[in-house]
């Protein structure tokens, strides 16, 4: 199943070029496990969801560790009917099983709980879109239940959920990975921020 992300990084600094070019080096360890294509607007990452989110996390943390205000914006998708399968995405057995919702919530909570901390506080807001299924609201409500118990839930906002903490990317990864039809189209809209001068 095709899975990928279009990712853009925005350092709010006069040295934005240096911060971006240094941060992009954090993607080097993933180049044999992801298809990576960069242009002047965004970087496309194609590969298995766990590797996608690890790469986005490392890219963002590399920029945020400078202490400058940094924002990452990403559109993430799996199962898009308009995208051909890509062998680099592999086969994910967890996405191929229709486990009961309660079991998926428990597994997602366990995965976030065992996430290694980086020491980089992050705030994020994201929206989950479950496409083409009559049970999409069950999946969304299940995801909201998971988010509220994840330890990173900050608050609900119009059209999105706000998260904060060290494990924000792990929480969003699990939302993407565990909710929605395993064979269906699921998308996320993500904005992550660190070192904001106006942090709430």
C-alpha positions in Angstrom: 0.0 0.0 0.0 1.3 3.4 -0.9 2.1 5.7 2.0 3.9 9.0 1.9 4.1 12.6 3.0 4.8 16.0 1.5 6.8 17.9 4.2 7.9 21.5 4.5 10.1 23.0 7.2 10.0 26.7 8.1 12.7 28.0 10.5 11.8 31.6 11.6 15.4 32.8 11.5 17.7 34.9 9.3 19.8 31.7 9.1 16.9 29.7 7.7 18.9 28.4 4.8 21.6 26.9 7.0 19.1 25.5 9.5 17.2 23.8 6.6 20.3 22.4 4.9 21.7 21.1 8.2 18.3 19.6 9.2 17.9 17.8 5.9 21.1 15.8 6.8 18.9 14.1 9.5 17.2 12.3 6.6 20.5 10.6 5.4 20.0 7.4 7.6 16.6 6.9 5.9 17.6 7.2 2.3 17.8 3.4 1.8 14.3 2.9 3.3 12.4 5.9 1.9 12.1 7.5 -1.5 13.0 11.1 -0.9 12.5 13.9 -3.5 13.0 17.6 -2.6 12.0 20.7 -4.6 11.7 24.3 -3.7 8.3 23.8 -1.9 8.5 20.5 -0.1 10.2 17.2 0.4 8.3 14.0 -0.6 8.9 11.0 1.6 7.5 7.7 0.5 7.8 4.5 2.5 6.4 2.6 5.5 4.5 4.7 8.0 6.8 4.0 10.9 9.9 5.1 8.9 8.0 8.1 7.5 7.3 9.4 11.0 10.7 8.7 12.3 12.2 10.7 9.5 9.8 13.6 9.9 10.5 13.6 13.6 14.3 13.6 13.2 14.1 16.4 10.5 12.0 18.5 12.8 14.1 17.9 16.0 17.3 18.7 14.1 15.9 22.1 13.1 14.3 22.8 16.5 17.5 22.0 18.5 18.9 25.2 17.1 16.6 27.1 19.6 15.0 29.0 16.7 11.2 28.9 16.2 10.6 26.2 13.7 7.4 24.9 12.1 6.9 21.7 10.1 3.9 21.3 7.8 3.0 18.0 6.4 0.3 16.3 4.3 0.4 12.5 5.0 -1.5 9.9 3.1 -1.8 6.1 2.9 -4.0 4.0 0.5 -4.7 6.8 -1.9 -6.5 5.3 -4.9 -4.7 7.7 -7.2 -1.2 6.6 -6.2 0.4 3.4 -7.5 1.8 0.9 -5.0 5.5 1.4 -4.4 7.6 -1.5 -3.4 9.6 0.7 -0.9 6.4 1.0 1.2 6.5 -2.8 1.9 3.6 -4.7 3.4 2.5 -3.7 6.9 0.8 -6.6 8.7 -0.7 -4.3 11.3 -2.5 -2.3 8.6 -3.6 -5.5 6.9 -5.6 -6.7 10.0 -9.0 -5.4 11.0 -8.5 -5.6 14.8 -11.3 -4.4 17.0 -11.2 -0.7 17.8 -10.6 -1.2 21.5 -7.5 -3.4 20.7 -6.1 -0.8 18.3 -6.5 2.0 21.0 -4.6 -0.2 23.5 -1.8 -0.9 21.1 -1.5 2.8 20.2 -1.3 3.8 23.8 1.4 1.2 24.5 3.4 2.4 21.5 3.3 6.0 22.6 4.2 5.0 26.2 7.4 3.3 25.1 8.6 6.1 22.9 12.1 7.3 23.6 12.2 11.0 24.6 14.4 13.4 22.8 14.1 16.4 25.2 12.5 18.5 22.5 9.1 19.9 23.6 6.8 20.2 20.6 3.3 21.5 20.0 1.3 20.2 17.1 -2.2 20.3 15.7 -3.5 17.8 13.2 -6.6 16.5 11.6 -7.3 12.8 10.6 -9.4 12.2 7.5 -10.8 8.6 7.0 -12.0 8.4 3.4 -14.6 6.2 1.7 -16.0 4.2 4.6 -19.4 4.3 6.3 -17.8 3.8 9.7 -15.4 6.7 9.4 -16.9 8.5 12.5 -16.4 5.3 14.6 -12.7 5.4 13.6 -12.4 9.2 14.3 -14.1 8.8 17.7 -11.8 5.9 18.5 -8.8 8.0 17.6 -10.1 10.9 19.8 -10.4 8.4 22.7 -6.8 7.4 22.1 -5.6 11.0 21.8 -7.2 12.0 25.1 -5.4 9.1 26.9 -2.1 9.5 25.1 -0.4 11.9 27.5 0.1 14.4 24.7 -3.4 15.7 24.4 -3.7 19.4 24.9 -7.1 20.3 23.7 -9.7 20.0 20.9 -9.8 23.0 18.5 -12.0 23.8 15.6 -11.2 21.3 12.8 -8.2 19.8 14.6 -6.7 18.4 17.8 -3.8 20.1 19.6 -1.0 18.0 21.1 2.1 18.9 23.1 5.1 17.2 24.6 8.0 15.1 23.6 6.0 12.2 22.1 3.8 14.3 19.7 5.2 12.6 16.5 4.7 9.1 18.1 1.1 10.0 18.9 0.4 11.3 15.4 2.1 8.2 13.9 -0.2 5.9 15.9 -3.3 7.9 14.8 -2.3 7.4 11.2 -1.2 3.8 11.7 -4.1 2.4 13.7 -7.3 4.2 12.7 -9.2 3.9 9.4 -9.9 1.0 7.1 -6.6 -1.0 6.8 -7.2 -1.1 3.0 -8.7 2.4 2.8 -7.5 5.9 2.2 -6.4 7.8 5.3 -4.8 11.3 5.4 -3.5 13.7 8.0 -2.9 17.4 7.9 -0.1 18.3 10.4 1.5 21.5 11.7 4.2 21.1 14.4 5.9 24.0 16.2 8.8 24.4 18.6 10.4 27.4 20.3 7.5 29.6 19.5 7.6 33.1 21.1 3.9 33.0 21.5 3.5 29.5 22.9 0.3 28.9 24.8 
